[in-house]
Amino acid sequence: MTGFIASLLLLVLYFGALTAISGLDFTLTEFARYWYYIVPLAAGFGVQVELFARLRRLVAGTTRAGAVVGASGTTSTVAMVSCCAHYLTTAAPVLGATGLVAFAAHFQVELFWLGLAFNGAGIAFIGSRLAKASKEHAQCAT
């Protein structure tokens, strides 16, 4: 349930930020155009959050939890930034960052793929840690 809520919150953030910057019509058009990237990015983020929540419950109180938090947080942040970086194309001209605008606009799809790759890496990393911790926990419990 934690992961589902995290996915929904990320989608709310997406719709809220883009609507605030460019309006609802633009937001709906962009979502219709790129939903097949946006939905998996949000779902991948939710999976990471859910895996982390399970891992945290399993290893609560151990010193290794901090390293997992750092790795998961970094991975999720990079995925989210790469997901949303193309929205800077609307705001960046106001800031005078035309080079950034051109880069984000030109590599929008590549940034989506980068975000998906980081989501996959985060899921694999946290999943492997959860599997290892579950195995160790089972050995200690017997």
Secondary structure, DSSP 8 states (H G I E B T S, - for coil): -HHHHHHHHHHHHHHHHHHHHH-HHHHHHHHHHHHHHHHHHHHHHHHHHHHHHHHHHHSTT-TTHHHHHHHHHHHHHHHHHHHHGGGHHHHHHHHT-HHHHHHHHHTHHHHHHHHHHHHHHHHHHHHHHHHHHHHHHHHHH-
